[in-house]
Amino acid sequence: MKLLAIDTSSSYLSLALQLEGEQYAFHQEMGQRHAERTLPEIEVLLRAAGAQLKDLDAIVFGQGPGSFTGLRIACGLAQGLAFSAGLPVIGIPTLDAVAHQAGAERILVCLDARMKQVYSAAYQTGSTWQRLGAISLQDPEEVQLPDGITAVAGDGFTHYPALLAAQRKDLQQIEVLRADARSHIALAQTGRYPAVPPQAAELLYIRNKVALTTIEQQALKG
């Protein structure tokens, strides 16, 4: 498949372009500059590949969970580009991408959800790839390690060291912290994720609340 992938779910801007066995990628810390940098960097990748949007089969985007603003940027751009070129879109959950990048056979992924919480999910990878339950939003101390898990990955363990300390001592900690668009490409090529019309694209927020109230912030400080 010929695919363009966009992920702006974290502070990184991650892009990947797959064309006839050749892959082009951009993965860089961006802070709050996703909106201004994403389209120009996509144009750079297309020029490098000598390709146009109409040459693609679909546009892939990181559907979340992650930064509320970042998710909307990736989804909106994917929809706009796909609509202009008459292409479908494919949404890839952020934690699925991290699990794919990590490569361990049975892995727990935890990503920082801010507000003193994490997104988590466990996976069986390889030929029998599956997510072992829904992606959940939890306080770090509530995260449970399913039976058979041998490794952990994600920036949740970096932001909340106590989360890692609470797990088994024999777990392998894999230094994969955030989603990379190249993993979105790989997962989209498996056919497990549906290609839908741009107007049917959906985001996976998990949390519906963007920020803590003043009272909640004071309680945490206390």
Secondary structure, DSSP 8 states (H G I E B T S, - for coil): --EEEEE-SSSEEEEEEEETTEEEEEEEE-TT-HHHHHHHHHHHHHHHHT--GGG-SEEEEEEESS-HHHHHHHHHHHHHHHHHHT--EEEEEHHHHHHHHH--SEEEEEEEEETTEEEEEEEE-GGG-EESS--EEE-GGG----TT--EEESTHHHH-HHHHHTS-TT-EEE---S--HHHHHHHHTTT-S-EE-GGG-----S----S--HHHHHHHH-
